[in-house]
Amino acid sequence: MSAHRTSGYTKLEYVWLAADQSLRSKSRTIYNLSNGSLPPHWNYDGSSTGQAPCNDSEITLVPCRVFNDPFRGPPHKLVWCKGVKSDGTAAEGYNRDRA
């Protein structure tokens, strides 16, 4: 792909903890991420990570910190997230706020 078609796009690797404290991630490409701003919230199926029952499995990824991606290089980012259940409480495995 030519440079002019990729300009302005950033690959974000959202990273979070599963219930067993293992790392999980998924990628998203967005256009025009402002420098210094947090990326948008995203979601995943928490039943697959042991963090939610199947009947209410959506977990929202809330970005907490953004780092330059050392694997892909600029302008791509690693996005460290916490998981929030639909009722607003922390998903299983997120205990930093309680420390």
C-alpha positions, -999 to 999 in steps of 0.1 A, spaced: 0 0 0 14 34 -8 23 59 19 -4 84 10 -31 57 16 -18 47 51 -11 83 63 -32 92 93 -40 56 103 -28 41 136 -29 5 146 -39 1 183 -32 -31 202 -56 -31 231 -41 -51 260 -60 -63 291 -60 -90 319 -82 -120 318 -97 -135 350 -67 -158 354 -43 -128 351 -31 -138 316 -26 -111 290 -51 -107 262 -51 -84 233 -68 -74 200 -60 -50 173 -79 -20 159 -70 5 132 -83 40 135 -79 72 116 -66 104 131 -57 95 167 -49 128 183 -15 130 201 -19 127 238 -55 116 237 -69 82 249 -83 60 222 -120 51 222 -135 25 244 -140 -9 228 -155 -42 239 -151 -80 240 -169 -111 250 -160 -116 287 -174 -152 288 -144 -163 267 -120 -149 293 -139 -161 324 -149 -126 333 -187 -126 326 -216 -151 323 -228 -160 288 -261 -141 293 -244 -108 300 -209 -112 285 -200 -78 271 -170 -62 288 -160 -26 279 -123 -20 275 -115 14 290 -81 27 280 -59 37 309 -25 43 293 -11 45 258 25 36 249 44 37 216 43 2 200 79 -11 202 70 -39 177 52 -20 149 70 13 155 55 48 151 27 58 148 12 26 162 3 22 199 -2 -3 227 -33 6 248 -33 -7 284 -70 -12 294 -92 -21 323 -124 -41 318 -158 -29 330 -189 -50 332 -223 -36 319 -232 -27 355 -202 -4 358 -182 -26 381 -147 -39 373 -145 -72 355 -130 -102 373 -92 -99 373 -90 -61 376 -80 -54 412 -57 -24 408 -84 1 419 -89 -19 451 -52 -18 461 
